[in-house]
Amino acid sequence: MEITTQEFKRVAVISVSGRVDSATAPELEAKLREAVDGGRHQLVLDLKNVEYMSSAGLRAMVSTLKAVKRANGDLRLANPSPRVEEVLRLAGLTSIFSIHATQEEAVASF
Protein backbone atom coordinates (compact mmCIF):
# COMPACT_ATOMS: atom_id res chain seq x y z
CA MET A 1 0.00 0.00 0.00
CA GLU A 2 1.17 3.51 -0.82
CA ILE A 3 -0.14 6.75 0.67
CA THR A 4 0.53 10.26 -0.60
CA THR A 5 -0.76 13.52 0.82
CA GLN A 6 -1.35 16.80 -0.99
CA GLU A 7 -2.06 19.90 1.05
CA PHE A 8 -4.31 22.57 -0.42
CA LYS A 9 -5.47 25.78 1.19
CA ARG A 10 -8.58 24.34 2.80
CA VAL A 11 -8.36 20.62 2.09
CA ALA A 12 -5.85 17.78 2.49
CA VAL A 13 -6.08 15.09 -0.20
CA ILE A 14 -4.83 11.66 0.84
CA SER A 15 -4.39 9.25 -2.07
CA VAL A 16 -4.15 5.54 -1.38
CA SER A 17 -3.09 2.80 -3.76
CA GLY A 18 -2.81 -0.95 -3.39
CA ARG A 19 -4.52 -3.17 -0.83
CA VAL A 20 -6.00 -1.89 2.42
CA ASP A 21 -6.26 -4.93 4.68
CA SER A 22 -5.61 -5.85 8.31
CA ALA A 23 -1.84 -5.57 7.73
CA THR A 24 -1.90 -2.12 6.08
CA ALA A 25 -4.96 -0.47 7.66
CA PRO A 26 -3.02 0.70 10.77
CA GLU A 27 -0.68 2.64 8.48
CA LEU A 28 -3.66 4.29 6.76
CA GLU A 29 -5.26 5.10 10.11
CA ALA A 30 -1.99 6.61 11.38
CA LYS A 31 -1.69 8.79 8.26
CA LEU A 32 -5.29 9.98 8.60
CA ARG A 33 -4.82 10.65 12.33
CA GLU A 34 -1.65 12.58 11.57
CA ALA A 35 -3.62 14.88 9.24
CA VAL A 36 -6.38 15.40 11.83
CA ASP A 37 -3.90 15.98 14.67
CA GLY A 38 -2.14 18.49 12.41
CA GLY A 39 -5.32 20.56 12.28
CA ARG A 40 -6.62 19.29 8.93
CA HIS A 41 -10.35 18.68 9.35
CA GLN A 42 -11.41 18.79 5.71
CA LEU A 43 -10.07 15.63 4.13
CA VAL A 44 -10.51 13.92 0.78
CA LEU A 45 -9.55 10.27 0.58
CA ASP A 46 -8.81 9.34 -3.03
CA LEU A 47 -9.46 5.62 -3.48
CA LYS A 48 -8.96 5.42 -7.24
CA ASN A 49 -6.04 2.97 -7.04
CA VAL A 50 -7.27 0.84 -4.15
CA GLU A 51 -7.80 -2.70 -5.40
CA TYR A 52 -9.02 -4.19 -2.11
CA MET A 53 -10.52 -2.76 1.09
CA SER A 54 -11.10 -4.91 4.17
CA SER A 55 -13.22 -4.15 7.21
CA ALA A 56 -10.06 -2.89 8.94
CA GLY A 57 -9.74 -0.21 6.25
CA LEU A 58 -13.40 0.72 6.65
CA ARG A 59 -12.89 1.03 10.43
CA ALA A 60 -9.97 3.44 9.85
CA MET A 61 -12.16 5.57 7.58
CA VAL A 62 -15.12 5.60 10.00
CA SER A 63 -12.96 6.51 13.02
CA THR A 64 -11.40 9.36 11.03
CA LEU A 65 -14.83 10.56 9.94
CA LYS A 66 -15.93 10.69 13.59
CA ALA A 67 -12.79 12.61 14.56
CA VAL A 68 -13.16 15.29 11.85
CA LYS A 69 -16.91 15.63 12.47
CA ARG A 70 -16.14 16.47 16.12
CA ALA A 71 -14.04 19.37 14.78
CA ASN A 72 -16.79 20.47 12.35
CA GLY A 73 -14.93 18.93 9.41
CA ASP A 74 -15.63 16.10 7.00
CA LEU A 75 -13.97 13.17 5.26
CA ARG A 76 -15.11 12.83 1.66
CA LEU A 77 -14.29 9.94 -0.63
CA ALA A 78 -13.15 10.37 -4.21
CA ASN A 79 -13.13 7.97 -7.09
CA PRO A 80 -13.63 4.62 -5.35
CA SER A 81 -12.95 1.66 -7.61
CA PRO A 82 -16.04 -0.46 -8.39
CA ARG A 83 -14.83 -3.13 -5.96
CA VAL A 84 -14.32 -0.61 -3.12
CA GLU A 85 -17.65 1.05 -3.88
CA GLU A 86 -19.34 -2.35 -3.56
CA VAL A 87 -17.65 -2.95 -0.18
CA LEU A 88 -18.85 0.48 1.01
CA ARG A 89 -22.37 -0.28 -0.20
CA LEU A 90 -22.46 -3.74 1.40
CA ALA A 91 -21.20 -2.28 4.69
CA GLY A 92 -23.95 0.37 4.58
CA LEU A 93 -21.43 3.22 4.52
CA THR A 94 -22.59 4.98 1.34
CA SER A 95 -25.09 6.94 3.41
CA ILE A 96 -22.54 8.31 5.90
CA PHE A 97 -19.76 9.19 3.46
CA SER A 98 -19.99 11.82 0.76
CA ILE A 99 -18.70 9.97 -2.33
CA HIS A 100 -17.54 11.84 -5.44
CA ALA A 101 -16.59 10.64 -8.92
CA THR A 102 -13.34 12.64 -9.06
CA GLN A 103 -10.80 14.09 -6.68
CA GLU A 104 -11.49 17.59 -8.05
CA GLU A 105 -15.23 17.21 -7.42
CA ALA A 106 -14.59 16.07 -3.84
CA VAL A 107 -12.24 19.00 -3.14
CA ALA A 108 -14.71 21.48 -4.68
CA SER A 109 -17.54 20.13 -2.51
CA PHE A 110 -16.05 21.78 0.60
N, C-alpha and C positions, 0 to 999 in steps of 0.2 A: 504494500500500500504506500502511496505517495501523497503528501499533503503540501499544498502551497497556499500562501496567504497574500492577498493584495489588499492594501489599505487605500481606501478612497476617503474623501472628505467626511462623509457621513456614515459610510458603510464599509465593513470588512468582508471581503469575498474569500471564502475558504474553499479551494478546489481539491477534490479527493479523486484518486484513481486507484484501480485495483480492487482487491477484495477487502470488505469490512466484515471481519468475523470475530470470534471470541479472542483470537490472538492479537488482532490489530485494533479492535475497538477501543482499548484503553489509551492507545496513542492518539486516536481521533478525539476522544473525550478530553484528554490533556490539552490538545491543541485548541479545542473549542473553549475550555475553561480558561486557558491562557488569554484568549481574546477577551472574554468576559471580564476577567480579573484586571485586564489592562484598560478597562473602561469602554470597551466596544460592545454596545448593546443592540446594534442593528447589524445583523449578520446574514449573509447569503451563503448557503452551502451548495456548491455546484457539484452535482452528482453525475455529470455527463459520462465520465469514464469509470464509474463504479460498476463492476460486473457482477458483484454479489454483495448482499447486505444481510447480515444475520440479526437475530433479536438483540444481540449485544450492541450492534451498531445503532439499532432503533432506540435502545435505552439511552445511549450517549446523546442522541439527537433530542429525545424527550427531556432529559435532565437539563440540557442546555437551553431548550425552549423555556422551561420553567424558570431558570436563572435569569434569562434576559427579560422575561415578562415581569418579574419582580422589580426590574429596573426600568419599567416602561419601554422596553425594547421588543424586538421580535427576531425570530430565526425563520428565514424564508428559504425554500428549496428551489433550486434551478435545475432544469434539464435532466430529471431523473431518467435513467435508461428504462426501457419497458419492463425489464425484470425487477428493477428496484421499485418502480411505480406499482407493480403488482404486489410486492411485499408490503408496501405502505398501505395499499388498499385492503389487503387481506388482514393486516393488523389493525385496521380501522383508524389509521392516522391521517388519511387524506382530509378529514374534517378539521383537524387541529393545526395542520401545517398549511401555509400559503404556498402553493406549488406553481411555478412559472415555467414556461417553455424554454426561455433563454436566460442566461446570466444577466444580460442587459435589462430585460423586462423585470427581473427580480430586484435589481438594484434601483430601477426607476420607480418601483412600487412603494418605496419608503418616502 
